[in-house]
Amino acid sequence: MSNFEIKKDKADEFRFNLKAGNGQIILSSEGYKAKPSCMNGIESVRTNSQSDERFERKQTSSGHKFNLKSTNGQVVGTSEIYTTTAAMENGISSVKKNAPAATVDDQS
């Protein structure tokens, strides 16, 4: 079962990772100063992940990655680096599939 895992980082900020059913991280957030803001980020991922135009596909020097953006253009999550475009597209499909029903695992 997929989940959003919330943790506090070394800077004392809240971050979430969206994990697929196999435990692999498929999307990571920026840092949030407050937990309610982090929870709003999770809700934004659930909503925006259902619109393909919200996924910004990027090529980097080491491969491919994507950002998920909200309606105001703010990045709400970033993927890992993928070696191929096909692998990146599989990651996007996984976010679309897993985000809406993912549970929240608060480890902060």
Backbone as a printed PyTorch tensor [residue, N CA C, xyz], in Angstrom:
tensor([[[  0.8450,  -1.1850,   0.0000],
         [  0.0000,   0.0000,   0.0000],
         [  0.8910,   1.2490,   0.0000]],

        [[  0.5530,   2.2090,  -0.8200],
         [  1.3470,   3.4290,  -0.9180],
         [  1.0570,   4.3520,   0.2640]],

        [[  2.0510,   5.1980,   0.5810],
         [  1.8470,   6.1570,   1.6630],
         [  2.7290,   7.3870,   1.5050]],

        [[  2.2880,   8.4460,   2.1750],
         [  3.0850,   9.6460,   2.3330],
         [  3.7570,   9.5430,   3.6940]],

        [[  5.0590,   9.5260,   3.7060],
         [  5.8050,   9.4380,   4.9540],
         [  6.3150,  10.8310,   5.3140]],

        [[  5.9060,  11.3360,   6.4810],
         [  6.3300,  12.6560,   6.9490],
         [  7.4440,  12.4860,   7.9670]],

        [[  8.5280,  13.2360,   7.7690],
         [  9.6540,  13.2320,   8.7100],
         [ 10.1540,  14.6500,   8.9010]],

        [[ 10.8740,  14.8570,  10.0040],
         [ 11.5690,  16.1310,  10.2240],
         [ 13.0070,  15.9540,   9.7920]],

        [[ 13.5410,  16.9600,   9.1080],
         [ 14.9280,  16.8730,   8.6380],
         [ 15.8790,  17.5430,   9.6410]],

        [[ 17.1470,  17.5930,   9.2880],
         [ 18.1630,  18.1620,  10.1790],
         [ 17.9550,  19.6460,  10.4290]],

        [[ 17.2820,  20.3260,   9.5010],
         [ 16.9980,  21.7560,   9.6560],
         [ 15.7020,  21.9880,  10.4360]],

        [[ 15.1360,  20.9090,  10.9940],
         [ 13.8980,  20.9540,  11.7760],
         [ 12.6950,  21.3420,  10.9190]],

        [[ 12.7350,  20.9710,   9.6310],
         [ 11.6180,  21.2030,   8.7320],
         [ 10.9160,  19.8780,   8.4350]],

        [[  9.6320,  19.9760,   8.1170],
         [  8.8360,  18.8010,   7.7650],
         [  8.9640,  18.5330,   6.2740]],

        [[  9.1440,  17.2710,   5.9260],
         [  9.2270,  16.8360,   4.5300],
         [  8.4010,  15.5660,   4.3830]],

        [[  7.8890,  15.3640,   3.1770],
         [  7.2100,  14.0970,   2.9200],
         [  7.8060,  13.4180,   1.7010]],

        [[  7.7300,  12.1120,   1.7250],
         [  8.0600,  11.2760,   0.5750],
         [  6.8210,  10.4710,   0.2440]],

        [[  6.4730,  10.4120,  -1.0400],
         [  5.4240,   9.5060,  -1.4930],
         [  6.1100,   8.1990,  -1.8460]],

        [[  5.6800,   7.1280,  -1.1740],
         [  6.2720,   5.8110,  -1.4020],
         [  5.2510,   4.8990,  -2.0700]],

        [[  5.7200,   4.1620,  -3.0650],
         [  4.8770,   3.1660,  -3.7350],
         [  4.6750,   1.9760,  -2.7920]],

        [[  3.8190,   1.0730,  -3.2020],
         [  3.5290,  -0.1080,  -2.3880],
         [  4.7480,  -0.9440,  -2.0580]],

        [[  5.7780,  -0.8830,  -2.9180],
         [  6.9990,  -1.6590,  -2.6760],
         [  7.9970,  -0.9100,  -1.7820]],

        [[  7.6030,   0.2810,  -1.2920],
         [  8.4580,   1.0570,  -0.4020],
         [  9.4050,   2.0160,  -1.0920]],

        [[  9.4160,   2.0140,  -2.4240],
         [ 10.3130,   2.8890,  -3.1680],
         [  9.7640,   4.3100,  -3.1820]],

        [[ 10.6460,   5.2980,  -2.9480],
         [ 10.2470,   6.7040,  -2.9840],
         [ 10.0390,   7.1170,  -4.4450]],

        [[  8.8530,   7.6840,  -4.7230],
         [  8.5580,   8.1110,  -6.0900],
         [  8.3950,   9.6270,  -6.2100]],

        [[  8.3020,  10.3340,  -5.0730],
         [  8.1990,  11.7940,  -5.0890],
         [  8.6070,  12.3200,  -3.7210]],

        [[  9.3910,  13.3960,  -3.7000],
         [  9.8440,  14.0150,  -2.4480],
         [  9.4910,  15.4910,  -2.4410]],

        [[  9.1800,  16.0010,  -1.2490],
         [  8.7980,  17.4100,  -1.1190],
         [  9.9830,  18.2860,  -0.7510]],

        [[  9.7430,  19.5710,  -0.7820],
         [ 10.6480,  20.5680,  -0.2260],
         [ 10.4290,  20.5600,   1.2900]],

        [[ 11.1960,  21.3490,   2.0100],
         [ 11.0120,  21.4680,   3.4510],
         [  9.9180,  22.4700,   3.7900]],

        [[  9.1430,  22.1590,   4.8320],
         [  8.0880,  23.0450,   5.3240],
         [  8.3770,  23.3820,   6.7820]],

        [[  8.1960,  24.6330,   7.1570],
         [  8.4390,  25.0670,   8.5430],
         [  7.3910,  24.5100,   9.5040]],

        [[  6.1560,  24.3440,   9.0170],
         [  5.0570,  23.9030,   9.8780],
         [  4.3930,  22.6490,   9.3010]],

        [[  3.9360,  21.7730,  10.2060],
         [  3.2890,  20.5340,   9.7680],
         [  2.0170,  20.7830,   8.9540]],

        [[  1.1600,  21.7620,   9.3170],
         [ -0.0300,  21.9970,   8.4700],
         [  0.3390,  22.3440,   7.0240]],

        [[  1.4210,  23.0560,   6.8270],
         [  1.8680,  23.3700,   5.4670],
         [  2.2890,  22.0980,   4.7390]],

        [[  2.9400,  21.1960,   5.4410],
         [  3.3440,  19.9040,   4.8710],
         [  2.1000,  19.0980,   4.4720]],

        [[  1.0930,  19.0930,   5.3310],
         [ -0.1530,  18.3810,   5.0220],
         [ -0.8450,  19.0010,   3.8010]],

        [[ -0.7930,  20.3310,   3.6840],
         [ -1.3500,  20.9900,   2.4910],
         [ -0.5970,  20.5610,   1.2410]],

        [[  0.7250,  20.3800,   1.3600],
         [  1.5260,  19.8960,   0.2410],
         [  1.0830,  18.5080,  -0.2040]],

        [[  0.8030,  17.6520,   0.7590],
         [  0.3200,  16.2950,   0.4450],
         [ -1.0100,  16.3750,  -0.3070]],

        [[ -1.9230,  17.2160,   0.1710],
         [ -3.2140,  17.3660,  -0.5080],
         [ -3.0270,  17.9150,  -1.9140]],

        [[ -2.0650,  18.8040,  -2.0840],
         [ -1.7720,  19.3520,  -3.4090],
         [ -1.2650,  18.2550,  -4.3460]],

        [[ -0.4370,  17.3580,  -3.8350],
         [  0.0360,  16.2280,  -4.6530],
         [ -1.1350,  15.3520,  -5.0540]],

        [[ -2.0090,  15.0410,  -4.1080],
         [ -3.1660,  14.1950,  -4.4220],
         [ -3.9910,  14.7970,  -5.5560]],

        [[ -4.2390,  16.0850,  -5.4810],
         [ -5.0670,  16.7730,  -6.4780],
         [ -4.3480,  16.9410,  -7.8100]],

        [[ -3.1520,  17.5200,  -7.7680],
         [ -2.4470,  17.8770,  -8.9970],
         [ -1.8660,  16.6910,  -9.7430]],

        [[ -1.6730,  15.5730,  -9.0690],
         [ -1.1050,  14.3970,  -9.7370],
         [ -2.0500,  13.7990, -10.7740]],

        [[ -3.2870,  14.2320, -10.7740],
         [ -4.2520,  13.6800, -11.7140],
         [ -4.3040,  14.4550, -13.0330]],

        [[ -3.5080,  15.5180, -13.1420],
         [ -3.4440,  16.3140, -14.3720],
         [ -2.0490,  16.2090, -14.9760]],

        [[ -1.9640,  15.5950, -16.1430],
         [ -0.6550,  15.3750, -16.7610],
         [  0.1080,  16.6780, -16.9920]],

        [[ -0.6280,  17.7710, -17.2690],
         [  0.0520,  19.0410, -17.5360],
         [  0.7310,  19.6200, -16.2990]],

        [[  0.4680,  19.0690, -15.1250],
         [  1.1290,  19.5420, -13.9000],
         [  2.5270,  18.9210, -13.7250]],

        [[  2.8490,  17.9180, -14.5470],
         [  4.1610,  17.2820, -14.4670],
         [  5.1300,  17.9800, -15.4110]],

        [[  6.1920,  18.5230, -14.8490],
         [  7.2410,  19.1740, -15.6280],
         [  8.3740,  18.1710, -15.8140]],

        [[  8.5560,  17.7390, -17.0360],
         [  9.5950,  16.7610, -17.3590],
         [ 10.8910,  17.5040, -17.6840]],

        [[ 12.0010,  17.0410, -17.0930],
         [ 13.2740,  17.7420, -17.2740],
         [ 14.3920,  16.7540, -17.5930]],

        [[ 15.3070,  17.1950, -18.4240],
         [ 16.5160,  16.4200, -18.6720],
         [ 17.6400,  17.0930, -17.8910]],

        [[ 18.4270,  16.2890, -17.1880],
         [ 19.5600,  16.8040, -16.4290],
         [ 20.8400,  16.2260, -17.0150]],

        [[ 21.9560,  16.6590, -16.5010],
         [ 23.2330,  16.1400, -16.9970],
         [ 23.4050,  14.6530, -16.6920]],

        [[ 22.6580,  14.1620, -15.6820],
         [ 22.8070,  12.7560, -15.3090],
         [ 21.5840,  11.8960, -15.6290]],

        [[ 20.5840,  12.4630, -16.3030],
         [ 19.4160,  11.6620, -16.6460],
         [ 18.1580,  12.4960, -16.7840]],

        [[ 17.0430,  11.9570, -16.3060],
         [ 15.7290,  12.5830, -16.4410],
         [ 15.0630,  12.6470, -15.0740]],

        [[ 14.2860,  13.7020, -14.8480],
         [ 13.5050,  13.8170, -13.6210],
         [ 12.2510,  14.6110, -13.9250]],

        [[ 11.3410,  14.6500, -12.9510],
         [ 10.1420,  15.4560, -13.1130],
         [  9.8150,  16.1740, -11.8160]],

        [[  9.1460,  17.3090, -11.9920],
         [  8.5740,  18.0530, -10.8800],
         [  7.0690,  18.0150, -11.0370]],

        [[  6.3730,  17.9390,  -9.9160],
         [  4.9220,  18.0830,  -9.9140],
         [  4.6270,  19.4890,  -9.4080]],

        [[  3.8660,  20.2420, -10.1880],
         [  3.5700,  21.6260,  -9.8360],
         [  2.0950,  21.7990,  -9.5030]],

        [[  1.8310,  22.7560,  -8.6200],
         [  0.4520,  23.0920,  -8.2780],
         [ -0.1050,  24.0390,  -9.3340]],

        [[ -1.3590,  24.4210,  -9.1910],
         [ -1.9970,  25.2970, -10.1650],
         [ -1.3260,  26.6640, -10.2450]],

        [[ -0.6570,  27.1060,  -9.1630],
         [  0.0280,  28.4060,  -9.1830],
         [  1.4730,  28.2870,  -9.6760]],

        [[  1.8720,  27.0980, -10.1220],
         [  3.2040,  26.8940, -10.6750],
         [  4.2720,  26.5340,  -9.6680]],

        [[  3.9110,  26.4480,  -8.3920],
         [  4.8800,  26.0960,  -7.3550],
         [  5.1480,  24.5890,  -7.3720]],

        [[  6.4220,  24.2100,  -7.2490],
         [  6.7980,  22.7910,  -7.2070],
         [  6.3720,  22.2150,  -5.8580]],

        [[  5.5910,  21.1250,  -5.8900],
         [  5.1600,  20.4620,  -4.6570],
         [  5.8610,  19.1260,  -4.4510]],

        [[  6.5490,  18.6420,  -5.4770],
         [  7.2860,  17.3940,  -5.3390],
         [  8.2330,  17.1910,  -6.4990]],

        [[  9.3210,  16.4830,  -6.2110],
         [ 10.3640,  16.2200,  -7.2090],
         [ 10.6970,  14.7300,  -7.1870]],

        [[ 10.9630,  14.1980,  -8.3570],
         [ 11.3160,  12.7750,  -8.4740],
         [ 12.8100,  12.5680,  -8.2670]],

        [[ 13.1800,  11.3050,  -8.2660],
         [ 14.5860,  10.9430,  -8.3170],
         [ 15.0720,  11.1390,  -9.7570]],

        [[ 16.3410,  10.8980, -10.0010],
         [ 16.8920,  10.9380, -11.3600],
         [ 16.7040,   9.5570, -11.9940]],

        [[ 16.1520,   9.5410, -13.1870],
         [ 15.9490,   8.2990, -13.9400],
         [ 16.9460,   8.2530, -15.1000]],

        [[ 17.3390,   7.0420, -15.4830],
         [ 18.3220,   6.8990, -16.5560],
         [ 17.7010,   7.0480, -17.9440]],

        [[ 16.4020,   6.7700, -18.0720],
         [ 15.7530,   6.8620, -19.3780],
         [ 14.4390,   7.6410, -19.2810]],

        [[ 13.9870,   8.1360, -20.4140],
         [ 12.6950,   8.8130, -20.4730],
         [ 11.5800,   7.8490, -20.1070]],

        [[ 11.6600,   6.6230, -20.5590],
         [ 10.6300,   5.6200, -20.2650],
         [ 10.5240,   5.3650, -18.7640]],

        [[ 11.6480,   5.2890, -18.0900],
         [ 11.6400,   5.0710, -16.6400],
         [ 11.0030,   6.2650, -15.9340]],

        [[ 11.3090,   7.4740, -16.4010],
         [ 10.7010,   8.6740, -15.8250],
         [  9.1850,   8.6510, -16.0240]],

        [[  8.7310,   8.2780, -17.2120],
         [  7.2900,   8.2060, -17.4790],
         [  6.6210,   7.1540, -16.5870]],

        [[  7.3190,   6.0540, -16.3110],
         [  6.7910,   5.0570, -15.3720],
         [  6.6610,   5.6560, -13.9760]],

        [[  7.6270,   6.4980, -13.5830],
         [  7.5540,   7.1780, -12.2860],
         [  6.3480,   8.1040, -12.2160]],

        [[  6.1030,   8.8400, -13.2780],
         [  4.9370,   9.7300, -13.3280],
         [  3.6500,   8.9110, -13.2240]],

        [[  3.5760,   7.8070, -13.9470],
         [  2.4000,   6.9290, -13.8790],
         [  2.1840,   6.4080, -12.4670]],

        [[  3.2740,   6.0930, -11.7900],
         [  3.1870,   5.5930, -10.4210],
         [  2.6490,   6.6610,  -9.4690]],

        [[  3.0920,   7.9080,  -9.6400],
         [  2.5730,   8.9980,  -8.8110],
         [  1.0790,   9.1670,  -9.0630]],

        [[  0.6760,   9.1790, -10.3350],
         [ -0.7370,   9.3300, -10.6840],
         [ -1.5830,   8.2290, -10.0460]],

        [[ -1.0640,   7.0150, -10.0630],
         [ -1.7920,   5.8610,  -9.5450],
         [ -1.8360,   5.8560,  -8.0160]],

        [[ -0.7040,   6.1440,  -7.3750],
         [ -0.5840,   5.9570,  -5.9310],
         [ -1.0030,   7.1470,  -5.0690]],

        [[ -0.8350,   8.3650,  -5.5560],
         [ -1.0510,   9.5450,  -4.7070],
         [ -2.4730,   9.7040,  -4.1620]],

        [[ -3.5180,   9.5210,  -4.9820],
         [ -4.8630,   9.8340,  -4.4820],
         [ -5.2790,   9.0540,  -3.2390]],

        [[ -4.9400,   7.7890,  -3.1570],
         [ -5.3990,   6.9500,  -2.0320],
         [ -4.3040,   6.6560,  -1.0120]],

        [[ -3.1410,   7.2590,  -1.1600],
         [ -2.0380,   6.9750,  -0.2390],
         [ -2.3790,   7.4280,   1.1840]],

        [[ -2.0340,   6.6020,   2.1450],
         [ -2.2290,   6.9540,   3.5460],
         [ -1.0940,   7.8820,   3.9920]],

        [[ -1.2370,   8.4760,   5.1750],
         [ -0.2010,   9.3400,   5.7270],
         [  0.4270,   8.6430,   6.9260]],

        [[  1.7400,   8.5020,   6.8790],
         [  2.5120,   7.8980,   7.9610],
         [  3.3720,   9.0070,   8.5680]],

        [[  2.9160,   9.5610,   9.6830],
         [  3.5760,  10.6850,  10.3190],
         [  4.6570,  10.1730,  11.2770]],

        [[  5.9180,  10.3370,  10.8910],
         [  7.0480,   9.9040,  11.7160],
         [  7.8020,  11.0920,  12.2910]],

        [[  7.1780,  12.2770,  12.2380],
         [  7.8690,  13.4860,  12.7050],
         [  7.8430,  13.6030,  14.2230]]])
